[in-house]
Amino acid sequence: MARAESDPAQPVHLLCDTLIAVMKQGAQLGFQGRENKLRPVIDSVYDMDAVTQNTLGLAAKKLSPEETSQLADAYSHFSVATYADQFRAWDGERFEIDAPRAQANGTMLVPSWIIGKDGSRTAIDYVMHESNGGWRIIDVLFQGSVSQVAVRRSEFVPLFRQSGVGALIAVLDGKSQALEKK
């Protein structure tokens, strides 16, 4: 794989800038509008194939390439819907992004914080890896330790093992639809 030339924090800046813009327009955009603004950015800053494989762990090896693609698409849709739901209105928040730090296995950690207008700080760190000559997000750590991938693994792997990939895709689609109808 060619060495990425870009700054590992660049995708995080793009995501955070987009989130602020979407929150500032949240009411006018509505849920669908927020989804439409977020989808291309999330698709470009996340490596959803890697996120999907990391979420399923060894179970991902049981999937065909077509199943992996379908599951990554459903997971991406769910992720976009989750962002559109969680970042619906702006109340003076801002993001701070710190310098990337090298991690194991060639990944980088990009520390960031969402700062409330009252000065409260919530750590949201992004685990990045090189993909197609650039850096992309493969995990998000809430408060420095709660891995989004690990949380989703605890939800998704038992369902996958019990009912298969079709059932997991159906659950993800159902969760996305439920967020859209809120």
Buried (B, 14 or more C-beta within 10 A) or exposed (E): EEEBEEBBBBBBBEBBEBBBBBBEBBEEBEBEBBBBBBBEBBEEBBBBBBBBBBBBBEBBEEBEEEBBBBBBBBBBBBBBBBBBBEBBEBEEBEBEBBEBEEEEEEBBBBBBBBBEEEEEEEBBBBBBBBBEEBBBBBBBBEEEEEBBBBEBBEEBBEBBEEEBBEEBBBBBBEBBEEBBEE
